[in-house]
Amino acid sequence: MDLADTEVLLSVSLTKNLAHKLREIKNSGAPLTLIKPKSIPRRARFAPVIPESGEESLPVPGAPANDNDINILTPPATNPDEDNSILRSFFVEIAALLDAEATDEAFNYFYVIVEQAIAETQSSVLNGPPRDFANSPPAPPVNVSDPKTIQILYKKNPRKAVRAITKKDGERCNIPASILEPHFSNVWGPSNFQPDFFRQCDEERVPLLETPFTVKEVKLKLKNAENTSSGPDRIAY
């Protein structure tokens, strides 16, 4: 007899013994009585309340009975999209200039508006005189382990916060401004050229400097200027 036959005989023997034991337990003990669970009666539904016809508003204590005699000042409706910034008045003036005729007086007035807006921003945002970065000690490193410090820095300058977290912040330029300013003034300044060097085009084209800027171009330039270093007015875009 092999091992498989032995396992089959053992399984049959255990099954017969288990059935015999269950039969003995059933015949020897008292009959099992099962208690039928009581059924819980379902609660009756409440009848819907039918409102009575008539005036349903409750009188306000101390208020006059006649609504026409109420003399209460109603606050104006608030507009969530309304601009309440410090530059709102300047935006209104610039919008009026856009609808007016483009004259030299209007352009000079635009410059005046910009200068006043810069002065208003400086008085509201900047605190104290400008710092002397040449003689001032270097700024302390950013504590990237402090969540509050990182959150404040990210609101002011997201790119600087990411550089601090990734530890890829570059070094400051040590070249003095007395060297940088003449260099770039010479590089980007006007240059002399020969008008007859290139072949003249006979097509009628609009001069490049007279072509108006599109909205897409302005948005692109403003986006590229985001979080750049502030100029002499100490105002960062």
C-alpha positions in Angstrom: 0.0 0.0 0.0 1.4 3.3 -1.0 1.3 6.6 0.8 -1.7 7.9 -1.2 -3.9 5.0 -0.2 -2.9 5.4 3.4 -4.0 9.1 3.4 -7.4 8.2 1.9 -8.1 5.5 4.5 -7.0 7.8 7.3 -9.4 10.6 6.0 -12.3 8.2 5.8 -11.7 6.9 9.3 -11.6 10.4 10.8 -14.8 11.3 9.0 -16.7 8.2 10.4 -15.4 8.9 13.9 -16.5 12.5 13.8 -20.0 11.5 12.6 -20.2 8.9 15.4 -19.2 11.4 18.1 -21.8 14.0 16.8 -24.5 11.3 16.9 -23.7 10.4 20.6 -23.7 14.0 21.7 -27.1 14.6 20.1 -28.7 11.5 21.7 -27.2 11.9 25.2 -28.1 15.5 25.9 -31.4 17.3 26.5 -33.1 18.5 23.4 -32.0 22.0 22.4 -34.8 24.5 22.6 -34.6 27.6 20.4 -36.3 30.8 21.6 -38.1 32.6 18.8 -37.1 36.3 18.7 -39.9 38.7 19.4 -40.8 41.0 16.5 -40.6 44.7 17.3 -43.7 46.5 16.0 -42.9 49.3 13.5 -43.6 52.8 14.7 -46.4 54.6 13.1 -45.4 57.5 10.8 -46.1 61.0 11.9 -48.8 62.8 10.0 -47.4 65.8 8.1 -48.2 69.2 9.5 -50.1 71.4 7.1 -49.1 75.1 7.5 -51.9 77.5 8.2 -52.7 80.2 5.6 -51.8 83.7 6.5 -48.8 85.9 7.3 -45.9 83.7 8.5 -43.4 86.5 9.3 -42.8 87.1 13.0 -42.9 90.7 14.3 -39.6 92.2 15.3 -39.6 93.7 18.8 -39.3 97.5 18.7 -39.9 97.7 15.0 -42.8 99.8 13.6 -45.8 97.8 12.3 -45.9 99.7 8.9 -43.0 98.8 6.6 -43.3 102.1 4.8 -42.3 104.0 7.9 -39.0 102.3 8.3 -36.1 104.7 7.7 -33.1 102.5 7.8 -30.0 103.1 5.8 -29.2 100.0 3.7 -25.5 99.5 3.1 -24.5 99.3 -0.6 -23.9 95.9 -2.1 -20.3 94.8 -1.9 -18.5 93.7 -5.0 -16.0 90.9 -4.3 -14.1 91.7 -7.5 -13.7 95.4 -6.6 -10.1 96.6 -6.4 -9.3 98.2 -3.0 -5.6 98.4 -3.4 -3.5 101.5 -2.9 -3.0 101.9 -6.6 -6.7 101.8 -7.5 -6.9 105.6 -8.1 -3.9 105.4 -10.5 -5.5 102.5 -12.4 -8.5 104.7 -13.0 -6.4 107.5 -14.3 -4.5 105.2 -16.7 -7.8 103.7 -17.9 -9.0 107.2 -18.8 -5.8 107.9 -20.7 -6.3 104.7 -22.8 -9.6 106.1 -24.0 -8.2 109.6 -24.7 -6.2 110.8 -27.7 -2.5 109.9 -27.7 -0.8 113.3 -27.4 2.4 114.6 -25.8 0.5 116.0 -22.9 -1.2 112.7 -22.3 2.2 110.9 -22.4 3.7 113.4 -19.9 0.7 112.9 -17.7 1.3 109.2 -17.8 4.8 109.7 -16.5 3.5 111.8 -13.7 1.0 109.1 -12.8 3.7 106.4 -12.7 6.0 108.6 -10.5 3.1 109.2 -8.1 2.3 105.5 -8.0 5.9 104.7 -7.2 6.0 107.2 -4.4 2.7 105.9 -3.0 4.0 102.3 -3.0 7.3 103.3 -1.4 5.5 105.1 1.5 3.2 102.1 2.0 5.5 99.2 1.5 9.1 100.2 2.2 10.3 100.8 5.8 13.1 103.2 6.4 16.0 104.3 4.1 17.7 101.9 1.7 20.4 99.6 3.1 24.0 100.0 2.2 24.7 96.5 0.8 28.3 97.3 0.2 29.1 97.8 4.0 26.3 95.6 5.5 27.0 92.1 6.7 25.7 89.2 4.5 22.2 88.0 5.2 21.9 85.0 7.4 21.2 81.7 5.6 17.7 80.5 5.3 16.6 77.9 7.8 15.0 75.3 5.6 14.0 73.3 8.6 11.6 76.0 9.8 8.3 75.6 7.9 7.1 79.1 8.8 10.3 80.7 7.4 10.0 78.8 4.1 6.3 79.7 3.7 7.0 83.4 4.2 10.0 83.3 1.8 8.0 81.3 -0.8 5.2 84.0 -0.8 7.8 86.7 -1.4 10.2 84.9 -3.8 9.2 81.3 -4.8 12.4 80.8 -6.9 14.7 81.8 -4.0 12.8 79.4 -1.6 13.2 76.5 -4.0 16.9 77.3 -4.4 17.3 77.3 -0.6 15.5 74.0 -0.2 17.5 72.3 -3.0 20.7 74.1 -1.8 21.5 75.4 -5.3 21.6 79.1 -4.4 24.3 80.8 -6.3 26.9 83.3 -5.1 26.3 87.1 -5.2 28.1 89.1 -7.8 31.1 90.9 -6.3 31.8 93.2 -9.2 31.2 96.8 -8.1 28.5 98.8 -9.8 31.1 101.4 -11.0 32.4 98.7 -13.4 29.1 97.1 -14.4 27.3 100.3 -15.3 29.9 101.7 -17.8 30.3 98.2 -19.4 26.6 97.6 -20.1 26.1 101.3 -21.1 28.8 100.8 -23.7 27.5 97.4 -24.9 23.8 98.3 -25.1 24.4 101.9 -26.1 23.9 103.4 -29.6 26.4 102.4 -32.2 27.5 103.9 -35.5 26.6 102.1 -38.8 26.7 102.7 -42.5 23.2 103.1 -44.0 24.3 101.8 -47.4 26.0 98.7 -46.1 22.8 96.6 -46.5 20.7 96.4 -49.6 17.6 98.6 -49.2 14.3 96.8 -49.3 11.6 98.2 -51.6 8.7 96.8 -49.7 6.5 99.0 -47.6 7.0 97.8 -44.0 5.9 99.3 -40.8 9.0 100.4 -38.8 9.8 98.1 -35.9 9.7 100.8 -33.2 6.3 102.0 -34.4 4.6 98.6 -34.1 2.4 98.6 -31.0 3.0 95.9 -28.4 0.4 93.2 -28.2 -1.2 92.0 -25.0 0.7 88.7 -25.3 4.0 90.4 -25.5 3.3 92.6 -22.5 2.2 89.6 -20.4 5.4 87.7 -21.4 7.7 90.6 -20.4 5.9 91.0 -17.1 6.1 87.3 -16.3 9.9 87.3 -17.1 10.3 90.2 -14.7 8.7 88.4 -11.8 10.8 88.2 -8.6 13.7 90.1 -10.3 15.9 92.4 -8.3 14.4 95.8 -7.6 15.8 98.9 -9.2 16.7 102.3 -7.7 13.1 102.7 -6.5 13.5 99.6 -4.3 10.2 98.1 -5.5 10.2 94.5 -6.8 7.7 93.4 -9.3 
